[in-house]
């Protein structure tokens, strides 16, 4: 079952602890996390108990590069260091994630990162735009490989999110399967605009969507997203007081749970067949 925008469910529930005590102590032992000890109360040989606080410290860093010349005295400056001051890969990566996954505007990303660094990064919206443009250019081949993988899948989910770009309404279209998500920026979601998406023109499987009329012109089959079905059923139960919709929702959830169980069992059987052959006693 998919969450909103076609994203897979996370394995950890948000109500769970971020990490267990054993996991924290292992990370301290291996030096993966910076560790400090603080005391509460008087530390005069009294018995104490230990509690852990997992937090994040944002510390801007400056790396100074000394670029030496070759045997002839010529200095070859790598392309990424042509400017006297540039931003590093962590700033660029976080900017790209906030832009693509968070669907945040360039000025909001700059404001957020500047605030997180106590206004020491001095990022501009133009810098964020430049990071994302260069990432887009470098990702063309990778996205092509992802689309080829998705074209081989029997079913693919798709949904659109309305955004505003320079004061005008636009659309972010996503396509997702179990292990892959691709986003497309669009001016709208008309049939003509959807027809310009190469993936939709080539895809021959089942599209899972929210009854968008234009999407029925693509793929060879169409299905309803389970999350949307549960949303409709819950609304019917809460607003109309019909008991059947609650029972239907429970049935769909149980069917999905059983489906996942059967898939998992089938995968285990296939692995055992590779190891032990077809001996039924060992399957």
N, C-alpha and C positions, 0 to 999 in steps of 0.2 A: 504494500500500500504506500502511496506517495503522500508527502506533505505538500503544502501549497507551493505553487510554481514548479511542480514536478521534481522537487528535491527529495532524495531518499531520507527515510527516518534515521535519526542518529541512534547508535547502539546504546549510548548512555542516556538515561532519562534525566531531564533537567532537575529533578528532585534529588538525585543521587549526590553523594559527596563527589567533589572534583577528582580527588585521588584518595586512596585508602592510606591508613597510617603506615602500613608496610611499604607501599609504593613511595611515599614521601621519604621514609628513612633510607630506602635504597637509593633514591636520587641524591640525598645528602651524602651518603657514603661514597658514591661514585663521583661526586663533585659536579653533577649536572646542573644543580641549582645553587645560587649563592646562599649561604646559610649564616644566620646570626642568631644569637641567643639574647633574649630580654627577660628580665625578672619582674614578677609582681609580688609584692610583700618583701619581708626581710629575709635575705639569704644568709642566715646565720646558723647553718647546720640543720635547719628544719627540713622535715620531709616535704617533697614537692611532687606535683604531677605535671606532665608535659602535654601541651596542646600546640597545634601547628596552625599557622596562618599562611595561606598561599596567596601571594600578591604579585603585582607587576610594577617594576620600576622603569620609567622611561628616562634614559640618560643619553642626550645627544653626544656623539663621538666625532672626532676629527682625525682622519688618517692622513698623514703627510707622506707623500711619495717623493723620493729622490731619484730622478731619472738620469742615469749616467750616459755619457757618450760612448761610441764604439772606438775601435783602435785609431780611427782617423779623426776622432774628436767630434764626429757628427752625432747629434742627439735626435733619436727617433721617438717622438711622442705618440703613444697610442691614441687612437681616435677618441676614445672615451675620456681622455684627459686633455683635450685641446684647450678647454676653458681653464682659467686659473682655479676656479672653484666649481665643483660639480656635486650633485647629490648621489649618495651611495645606493647599492642594490636593495637594502632593507626599506628605505624610504620609497623607492620606486615600486617595489613589490607590494607594500602595504597600500600605496595609492591605487594600484591596479586592482587589488582585491576590493577595496571600498567602492571603486567605480563599477566593477563588473558584478560582484556578488551583492554589494550593498546598494547598488543603483543610486549612488550619491552624486550630486553635481560637483564640478571641479572646484568651485569656490567653497563649498561646504567641506570638501575633503581637505583643502588647504587650511581652512579655519580650524578643523578638528585636529590635524597633525600639529599645527602651530600651537594650539592650546595645550595639547598633550606634552609638548616639549617646552612649555612655559615661554612660548614666543621666541624660542632660540633658533628654530629652523628657517624662519623667514620665507616659507613657501608661498608661491603665488598660484592663482588658478591657471595661468599660462604654463607654469612648470608641470602641473598635474596633467594638463592636456598634452604636453609634449611627451611625458612618460607613457601615457596610454596610446598615443599614436605610434610610438616606436615599438611598443609591445604588440600592437595590432599588426604592424608590418612584419615583425619577427614570427608571428604565430600563424601565418597563412598556411604553411605546409602542415603544421601540427593539426590545425582545424580540419584540413582536408583529410588527414588520416582518421580523425574522429568521425567525420561524416561518413567515410567509407565503412567504418565499423558499424555505425548506426543503420546504414542502408541494409545490412545483413540481418537485422533484428526483425522478428515477427511483429512486434508491436512497439510503438514509440508514443510517448505522451507529449503534448504541446499545450502551451498556454501563453497568453499575452498580458503584459503589465503596462498600464498607461503611465507615461511620464511626461514631464514638460521640459523642452529643450529651447533655451532662449525665448521663453514665454509662449512657445507653441506646443500643442499637444502632439506627442509621438508615442511609439509603442516599442517595447522590448519583448521579442518573441523568443521563447525557449523551447528546445526539443530535448527530450531526455529518455534514456533507457537506464537499466539498473546501475551501470558503472560509468555513464557518460552524460554530460549536459553541454549543449551548445546554445549560445545566445546570439540573436540577430537583432540589430537596430533597424527599425522601420519607421517610416513617416506615418503609416496607418496600418489597417488590417483588411483592406479591401481585397477582392479576388485578384485584381491586377497586381497589387503589391505582393500578395502571397505567391503569385505565379512567378515572381522574380527570384524567389528563393530556390536555389539549385537543388537542395535536399528534398523539398516538397515535390518538385517536378520528377525526381528520380525514384522516390520511395514507393514501394509496391506492397508494403505491409499494412497493418491496422493502426490507424491513428486514434489515440485516446485524447478526447478534448471535451470542451464544455458547450457542445451544440453550436459551434460557430458555423453558420451556413456556408461561408466561403470554403471552409476546410473539406466539405463533402465532395469537392471537385478533385481531391487528391487522395492518394492511397487506394487500396482495394477493399478496405473495411473500416468500420468506425465503432468506437466503444466509449462508454461513459467512465470517467474517473471515479473510483470508489469514494474518494474524499468528498467529491461533489454530491454523490448519492447520499452519503451519510449526513451531509449538511442539509439536504432537502428533507430527509426523513426526520432529523432532529427538529427542524423548523415546524414540520407538520405536527409532531408530538407536542411541542411546547405551545404552539399558537392555537391549534385546533383540538388538542387533547385526545387525539386518536391513539389508542393503544397499539393498533396493528403496526404503525410505523416504527415504534420502539422495538417490537419483535422482529420486524424486517431488518432493522439495523443490526440487531444482535445476531441474526442469521447470517448476514453478509460478513460480519466480523469473524464469526466462527468458520465460515467457508474459506475466507482468506487465510486464517490461521491453519486450517487443515491443508489447504493447498501448499502453503509454505512447508509444512511438515512432510507432505508427500514428495515435494521436490527435494528436500533435504535427504529423505530416505533413499530416493532414487539415485542421488549423487553418491551416497555411501555404497550402494550396491554396485554402481559402475566402477568405483575405485577397488572394491573387493574382488570384482571379476577380473580386473587387470592383474591383481596380485595372486589370487587363488584359482583363477579359472572359473568354471561353471559348477563346481561342487556345491550342491544346495546346502550341505551341512555347514559350510564355511561362509555362506552368504548371510 
